[in-house]
Amino acid sequence: MLGLGVDILSLKRFEQVIRNRGFQRVARRVCCPRELADFERLSISPIPRSGEDAPSAKSIERGGTHAAGVESRASGVLDTKVWDRQFRFLSTRWAIKEAAYKAIYPSLPYVRTLHPGFHPTFHAFDLCHENNVPVLRVLRCGRSGTDGEVLPGLRLLSSVSHDAGVVVGVVVALQGETGPVP
């Protein structure tokens, strides 16, 4: 085992980040290119910008929609489901990627012997699904290599839970290949 990382994200606090910075800006910061495309596909209406209506943390806690909603420019109809799905998508990735950073950081000198120049940023991690199993992959990005290519030699096991106004992400970093546990 190379490391263990845990992150607890307050949905109320994350909602404030979305309100202050805007949905699209946060999505570009948190998501790798593949995830950003997935995030944008969740949308049937425009993504709220900074200052536009956001779901409350309580709506995400309940797993439902919030009262205010997001107004679609095309129809004028409030679309709370899109906002809630996108909010959950981003909050999950934020918590998991923060936990991944914490899991890798203690072993960063070792990881850099395998992959010189590796920098663990939000874009260096990709939460995807393979055979209906969530898999957290470590990617080459920026100065360390070809964007989007999976780094060999690192395996991340991850778990996420949503409850009581928080998202909890847990990641174990192991030496070995990426992918689901056999």
N, C-alpha and C positions, 0 to 999 in steps of 0.2 A: 504494500500500500504506500502510495506517495503522499497522500493527504486526504483530509476530510474537511468539507466546507458546508456551512449552514447559513442560510439567510432568511430572515423574517421581515417581510415587507408589509407595512401598514397600508391597507387599501385607501384609507382616508388621506394619508400623506401622499400616496402615489396619484390619487385623484387631483390633489393640489398641484403636483408637478405637471400633469396633463393640462390643467386649467391655465397655469402660468406660462408654459412653454409651447403648448399646442400639440395636438395628437401626432401630426405628421413629423414634426421635429423630433419628438420622443421616439417614434417608430424608426426614423432613420438612425438615431443614436443606438438603439437597442438591438435592432435586427441586422443579421447578415443579409446579403442580397437575396438569397433564396427565401428566407423568412419574410423579408419585406414584400416580396411578390405574393406570398401566402397571405400576409396581413392585408394587402390591398384587395385581394380576391374576396375577403370577408365582407367587403363593402358593397352595398347595393345603392347607397346614397353617399353624398360627399362626406369626407372625413372632417369632423369638427376642427376648426382652427382655434388658436388661442383666444380666449374670451367667449367662445360659443358654449352652449350648454353641455354639461358633462354628467354622467351618471353619478349617483351618490355611492359612496363605499357601501352603504347599507344595501343598495340594490344588488351589488355583486355578492355580498354576504349571503343574501337570500337566494342567489342564483337566478333572480328574476330581472325584470326591467325596472328602470327608475321612472319617476313620475314626470320629470321635465322632458326628456327625450331630445332628439336631434332633428332639426327641421331640414328636410330635403329641399334643395332649391327648386328641383323640378316639380315636385308634387305639393309641397307645402305641408306634407303629412309628417308627423313626428315618428321617427324611426329609432326606438330605444333598443331594439334587439341588435342592430348593427353595432351601435356604440358599446353595448354590453359585451358582445363577442370580441370586439377589438380591444376593449379594456382588459378583458380576461387574458387574451392572447399576449398582450404586452406585459401585464403584471406577472404572468407565469414566467415569461422569458427573462424578465428583470431579476426575479428571485433566483431562478436556476443559474443564470450566468454569474450573478454575484457569488453564489455558493461555489460555482466552478472555479472562479478566480481564487477564492479562499482555499479551495482544495489543492490547487496547483501551486500557489505562491510559495509555500514552504520548500517545495522541490524545484523551484524555478532554475537554480543553477544546474541541477541534473537535467531538466528538460532542455535547457539551452545547450547542453553537450550533445543531445540528440538532434536538436533543431536550432542552430545558432541564429540569434536575432529574433527568436520568437517573443512576441509581446502579447500577453493575455488581455485582450480587450473584449468588449461586448461582441464585436464582429469576428472574433476568433472562435466563437462557439456557435453551433448550429443545433437547435432542438428540432428533430424531425421524427417521422414515424416510419419504421420499417416493419412490415408484416403486422401492422396494428400495435407495435410496441414502440413507446417513445425512446429515442436514442439521442444522447447528447454527444455530438462529434466535435473534435478540436480541428480547426481549419488553419491552413497557412493563409496569412493575409498580410497586406502591406509590405513592409520591408523584409519579411521572413520567407517569402516565396510566392508561388502562384495562388492567387485568390481562389478560395473555394475548394482547394485540394485538401483532402483529409490527411492530417499528420499521422504517420505510423508510429507505433510504440507507446501510445497513450490510450488508455481506456477510461471512460468516465461513466460511472453508474449514478443514476439520478432518480430522485423522487420528489414529487411536489404535492402539497396539500393546501386546499382552500377552506378556511373555516374562521368564524368569529372575527371577521374584518381583517384577516391577514392571509398572506400567501407564504408558505414555508417551503423553501427549496433546500434539498440535501444532496450533496454530490461527494462521491468517493472517487479519487483519482488513483488509478492503478497503472502499473507498467504492463504493457501488452497492447494488442490490437483493439480498435474501437468496435462497437457493435453491441447487440443485446447479449445477455448472459445465455450460454447454450443450455 
